[in-house]
Amino acid sequence: MGNMTNERNNVPSLPQRGGNNFDFIRLVAASLVVFSHSFILAEGTDGREPLYFLTAGREDLGQVAVATFFVISGFLITMSFESSRSIGNYLWKRVLRVFPALIILLLLTTFVLGPLATNLSLKDYFSQGHTYSYLTNVRLFRLQYDLPGLFQENPYPNASMDRYGPWPTNSSAI
């Protein structure tokens, strides 16, 4: 990486996106989140999750992975900000990065995965306002984590696909 500096303020710059292993680390962290959450979803308890067990319940692999995401996000967001022409340009790039994928995820979850996984009839699923209010998650606050008839029989009832899946945290939108 050498002695890279930012010409504007003569401070060390972060490596360019392709010159790091952030994507690989994020893949490992995402896998750890899925692995960690599988225990509570399948068994109703974290008790057998390896790190949770080894630390007597003080920490689990999901928490470590989420902390890793926050650290990496800080680096990536800083790189994005440094390469932006202005704050407005930076914010627009964040909107273009987060919202298209979020909208597609919400639509697929509500209208494809939800109907496939619900224990309700399709008529009942689509006749509930709760189904459509799920789309308001695009606001990134006051999140609705459940859809009608999904995951009610799990040891951890009403856990949604998005709460334990590829769902951006509120802070990743910034």
C-alpha positions in Angstrom: 0.0 0.0 0.0 2.9 2.3 0.5 2.7 5.8 1.9 -0.6 7.0 0.3 -1.8 10.4 1.3 -4.9 12.4 0.5 -3.8 15.5 -1.5 -6.4 17.7 0.0 -5.3 17.5 3.6 -2.0 15.5 3.5 -3.4 12.8 5.8 -3.0 9.1 5.2 -5.6 7.7 2.8 -7.4 4.4 2.9 -6.5 1.8 0.3 -8.7 1.7 -2.8 -11.6 -0.7 -2.8 -9.9 -3.4 -4.9 -6.7 -3.4 -2.9 -8.1 -4.8 0.3 -9.9 -7.9 1.7 -13.0 -6.1 3.0 -15.3 -8.1 0.8 -13.9 -11.4 2.0 -14.1 -10.2 5.7 -17.7 -9.1 5.1 -18.5 -12.6 3.6 -17.0 -14.3 6.6 -18.9 -12.0 9.0 -22.2 -12.6 7.2 -21.7 -16.3 7.4 -21.0 -16.0 11.1 -24.2 -14.0 11.6 -26.2 -16.7 9.8 -24.4 -19.5 11.7 -25.0 -17.8 15.1 -28.6 -17.0 14.5 -29.3 -20.5 13.4 -29.1 -21.7 17.0 -31.8 -19.5 18.4 -34.0 -20.0 15.3 -33.7 -23.8 15.3 -33.4 -24.5 19.0 -34.9 -21.5 20.7 -31.7 -20.9 22.6 -28.2 -19.6 22.0 -26.9 -22.2 24.5 -25.0 -24.3 22.1 -23.6 -21.5 19.9 -19.8 -22.0 20.3 -18.7 -18.5 21.4 -21.8 -18.0 23.5 -21.0 -21.3 25.3 -17.3 -20.5 25.7 -18.0 -17.0 27.1 -20.8 -18.2 29.4 -23.4 -16.1 27.5 -21.4 -12.9 27.4 -20.7 -12.9 23.6 -21.8 -14.7 20.5 -20.4 -15.0 17.0 -23.2 -12.9 15.7 -22.3 -10.0 17.9 -18.6 -10.2 16.9 -19.7 -10.3 13.2 -21.9 -7.3 13.6 -19.1 -5.3 15.3 -16.9 -6.4 12.4 -19.5 -5.0 9.9 -19.5 -1.7 11.8 -15.7 -1.4 11.7 -15.5 -2.3 8.0 -18.5 0.0 7.2 -16.6 2.9 8.8 -13.6 2.3 6.4 -15.8 1.9 3.3 -18.0 4.9 4.1 -14.9 7.0 4.7 -13.5 5.9 1.4 -16.8 6.8 -0.3 -16.8 10.2 1.4 -13.2 10.9 0.5 -13.9 10.2 -3.2 -17.0 12.4 -3.3 -17.0 15.8 -4.8 -19.3 17.2 -2.1 -21.5 16.2 0.8 -24.5 16.2 -1.5 -22.7 13.9 -3.9 -21.7 11.6 -1.0 -25.3 11.4 0.3 -26.7 10.7 -3.2 -24.2 7.9 -3.6 -25.4 6.4 -0.3 -29.0 6.6 -1.5 -28.2 4.9 -4.7 -26.2 2.2 -2.9 -28.8 1.4 -0.2 -32.3 2.0 -1.5 -32.5 0.1 -4.8 -31.4 -3.1 -3.0 -33.7 -2.4 -0.1 -36.7 -1.8 -2.3 -36.1 -5.0 -4.2 -35.6 -7.0 -1.0 -38.8 -5.6 0.5 -40.8 -6.4 -2.7 -39.4 -9.9 -3.0 -39.9 -10.6 0.7 -43.5 -9.3 0.6 -44.7 -10.7 -2.7 -42.6 -13.8 -3.3 -41.0 -15.2 -0.2 -43.8 -14.3 2.1 -46.5 -16.0 0.1 -44.3 -19.1 -0.3 -43.5 -19.4 3.4 -46.8 -18.3 5.1 -49.0 -20.8 6.8 -52.0 -18.7 5.7 -54.0 -19.1 2.5 -52.8 -16.6 -0.2 -56.2 -14.9 0.1 -55.7 -14.4 3.8 -52.1 -13.3 3.4 -52.8 -10.7 0.8 -56.0 -9.5 2.5 -54.1 -8.3 5.6 -52.9 -4.7 5.9 -50.0 -6.0 7.9 -48.6 -7.6 4.6 -48.5 -4.2 2.9 -47.4 -2.2 5.9 -44.2 -4.3 5.7 -43.2 -2.2 2.7 -42.9 0.9 5.0 -39.6 -0.6 6.1 -38.2 1.5 3.3 -38.2 4.4 5.8 -35.5 2.6 7.8 -37.1 3.5 11.2 -40.0 1.9 13.1 -39.3 -1.4 11.4 -41.8 -4.1 11.1 -40.1 -7.4 11.5 -42.9 -9.8 10.7 -45.3 -10.8 7.9 -48.6 -12.6 8.5 -48.3 -16.3 9.1 -44.5 -16.6 8.8 -42.4 -18.4 11.4 -45.1 -18.8 14.0 -44.1 -22.4 14.6 -40.4 -21.7 15.2 -38.9 -22.0 18.6 -38.4 -18.2 18.3 -41.9 -17.3 16.9 -42.5 -14.6 14.4 -38.8 -14.1 13.6 -38.8 -12.7 10.1 -36.6 -13.5 7.1 -35.2 -10.0 7.1 -34.4 -9.7 10.8 -32.2 -12.8 10.4 -31.1 -12.3 6.8 -29.5 -9.7 4.6 -31.0 -6.6 6.1 -29.2 -3.3 6.2 -28.9 -1.7 9.6 -30.1 1.8 10.0 -26.6 3.1 10.3 -25.4 1.5 7.1 -27.6 3.9 5.2 -25.6 6.9 6.4 
